[in-house]
Amino acid sequence: NISKLLLNNIIKSNLSNAVDWHGTTILCVRKNNTVVMAGDGQVSAGSSVVKSTAKKVRLLNNNILVGFAGSTADALTLLERLERKLEEYPGQLTRACVELAKSWRTDKYL
């Protein structure tokens, strides 16, 4: 798999000199018309691992790749709201994201 090889090469060549890693993240690489996104499955609360099998990279509408890291509950809520905006504005990812940002800034609950 070309995508897997690309990701492995990037990690080996660019991250091998890292001294100490804390926390989790999502890595996304785009070259020409190919996109690779990867993330670990760890959800933590402070220094405790709450879940080790979370799906932090997801595919929406068979053509939108979404990855989240950080505050898991907020990320999942935003993902659900993005899905609703994509239903409201089909085929218009940028507009759906802008509308999500507008509603998120005015939402008192998030």
Secondary structure, DSSP 4 states (H G I P E B T S, - for coil): -HHHHHHHHHHHHHHTT-----S--EEEEEETTEEEEEE---EEETTEEEES----EEEETTTEEEE--S-HHHHHHHHHHHHHHHHHSTT-HHHHHHHHHHHHHH-S--
